[in-house]
Amino acid sequence: MVFSHALNALTAFMAANFPGWGCCHFSFDADQRILYIYPKTSHHRIAVLQDRDRLSQLDIGVEQFVVVHFEHPNTTISTVSNSI
């Protein structure tokens, strides 16, 4: 149940902060702190990748974002540590 709430919260956060991505599905590996992003089309994938710098700066408990689209190799975006 907690996992479901975490995925719902992440999905809502991503939709609110990145509305230009269009239709995407998400899955979250809580053990490895990886959020998988599944854009519906290649155009949506391009929109996600254009936000790679913003994604890498997020401090939301995710260490990596993996963009998955069947027509392209997976793209991994690692987050930058914001600790001083």
Secondary structure as GFF3:
##gff-version 3
##sequence-region A 1 84
A	DSSP	alpha_helix	2	17	.	.	.	ID=ss1
A	DSSP	three_ten_helix	19	21	.	.	.	ID=ss2
A	DSSP	beta_strand	24	29	.	.	.	ID=ss3
A	DSSP	beta_strand	34	39	.	.	.	ID=ss4
A	DSSP	alpha_helix	42	50	.	.	.	ID=ss5
A	DSSP	alpha_helix	52	57	.	.	.	ID=ss6
A	DSSP	beta_strand	64	69	.	.	.	ID=ss7
A	DSSP	beta_strand	72	78	.	.	.	ID=ss8
###
